[in-house]
Amino acid sequence: MSEPLPPTDTLREPHEPLVDTPATAGMWTVLLAGPVLVMTHFWFVYLAAEATCEAERAAGMWFLDPDSLTWLILVATGVGVVAALVAAWIGWRSTGSRMLAKAGTLMSVGSAATMLAIGLPASVLAPC
């Protein structure tokens, strides 16, 4: 008969490989960049248009003339779209969680399209 094996200390012998977890701050940034950019763009454009159009109606007030407002909206839209596409590119190149990176990329691309839908009408329609 053979002798029983001595007890093994399982705490010292890992049975599963160690897995590096991605940095969560970077993943949250990639995931939320697009929606935050859309909200910021929308509120900036909305408040600029509201201030300009209300100032135009009230005598003695001045904020921007409508032509300057159109250019302000178009520039803000261009900056927002570029920032969203950069966030999408960073998400695409991310080495962290692929599911979150793809979700962040899709949300950033969708956010760029949303900002175009918000800002481009100012190029053909009067903002006020």
C-alpha positions as a printed Julia matrix, in Angstrom:
128×3 Matrix{Float64}:
   0.0    0.0     0.0
   1.21   3.5    -0.79
   1.42   6.33    1.63
  -1.11   9.2     1.28
   0.14  12.39   -0.36
   0.96  15.27    1.94
  -1.55  18.16    1.9
  -0.86  20.81   -0.74
  -0.94  24.49    0.07
  -3.29  25.79   -2.63
  -2.81  29.4    -1.65
   0.77  29.31   -2.9
   0.07  27.52   -6.15
  -2.16  29.56   -8.48
  -4.47  27.42  -10.53
  -5.65  30.14  -12.86
  -3.5   32.54  -14.85
  -3.27  36.11  -13.67
  -5.25  38.44  -15.92
  -4.37  42.1   -16.27
  -7.43  44.28  -15.92
  -7.65  47.36  -18.13
  -7.54  50.8   -16.61
 -11.13  51.64  -15.84
 -10.72  55.41  -16.13
  -9.55  55.08  -19.73
 -12.4   52.75  -20.61
 -14.99  55.07  -19.07
 -13.47  57.97  -21.0
 -13.7   56.07  -24.28
 -17.23  54.93  -23.5
 -18.64  58.31  -22.45
 -16.69  60.72  -24.68
 -19.25  60.76  -27.5
 -22.38  61.38  -25.39
 -20.63  64.07  -23.33
 -19.5   65.82  -26.53
 -23.05  65.76  -27.95
 -24.52  67.21  -24.75
 -21.87  69.92  -24.61
 -22.32  70.8   -28.29
 -26.1   70.88  -28.03
 -26.14  73.15  -24.98
 -23.5   75.47  -26.41
 -25.37  75.87  -29.71
 -28.77  76.14  -28.03
 -27.69  78.77  -25.51
 -25.81  80.81  -28.13
 -28.85  80.77  -30.42
 -31.22  81.61  -27.58
 -29.08  84.51  -26.38
 -28.68  85.88  -29.92
 -32.32  85.53  -30.92
 -33.62  87.01  -27.67
 -31.17  89.92  -27.91
 -32.38  90.53  -31.46
 -35.97  90.84  -30.23
 -35.2   93.13  -27.28
 -34.19  96.69  -28.06
 -30.81  97.75  -26.75
 -29.46  94.21  -26.26
 -26.69  92.73  -28.36
 -25.01  89.34  -28.31
 -24.17  88.24  -31.87
 -25.57  89.08  -35.24
 -27.27  86.14  -37.04
 -24.4   85.73  -39.53
 -21.87  85.43  -36.72
 -24.18  82.98  -34.96
 -24.27  80.81  -38.09
 -20.48  80.72  -38.22
 -20.27  80.04  -34.49
 -22.63  77.06  -34.85
 -20.72  75.68  -37.85
 -17.33  76.04  -36.12
 -18.66  74.43  -32.92
 -20.08  71.6   -35.01
 -16.78  71.06  -36.79
 -14.81  71.02  -33.54
 -17.31  68.64  -31.93
 -17.31  66.24  -34.89
 -13.52  66.15  -35.0
 -13.36  65.51  -31.24
 -15.93  62.7   -31.52
 -14.03  61.09  -34.39
 -10.78  61.29  -32.41
 -12.57  59.6   -29.49
 -13.85  56.92  -31.88
 -10.32  56.35  -33.19
  -8.94  56.08  -29.65
 -11.69  53.58  -28.8
 -10.93  51.56  -31.93
  -7.22  51.42  -31.05
  -7.88  50.63  -27.36
  -6.29  47.5   -25.98
  -8.64  47.16  -23.01
 -12.02  45.48  -23.01
 -12.96  44.99  -26.66
 -16.68  45.11  -25.93
 -16.47  48.49  -24.18
 -14.06  49.83  -26.79
 -16.43  48.87  -29.63
 -19.39  50.34  -27.76
 -17.46  53.57  -27.19
 -16.43  53.69  -30.84
 -20.01  53.25  -32.03
 -21.31  55.85  -29.6
 -18.65  58.34  -30.71
 -19.48  57.81  -34.39
 -23.18  58.17  -33.6
 -22.41  61.31  -31.64
 -20.54  62.79  -34.61
 -23.6   62.11  -36.81
 -25.88  63.68  -34.19
 -23.76  66.82  -34.01
 -23.88  67.09  -37.8
 -27.68  66.79  -37.66
 -27.81  69.53  -35.01
 -25.36  71.97  -36.6
 -25.57  71.64  -40.38
 -29.09  73.07  -40.76
 -27.61  76.41  -39.68
 -25.73  76.51  -43.0
 -28.99  76.66  -45.0
 -31.56  77.99  -42.52
 -31.62  81.2   -40.52
 -30.69  80.36  -36.93
 -33.34  82.68  -35.48
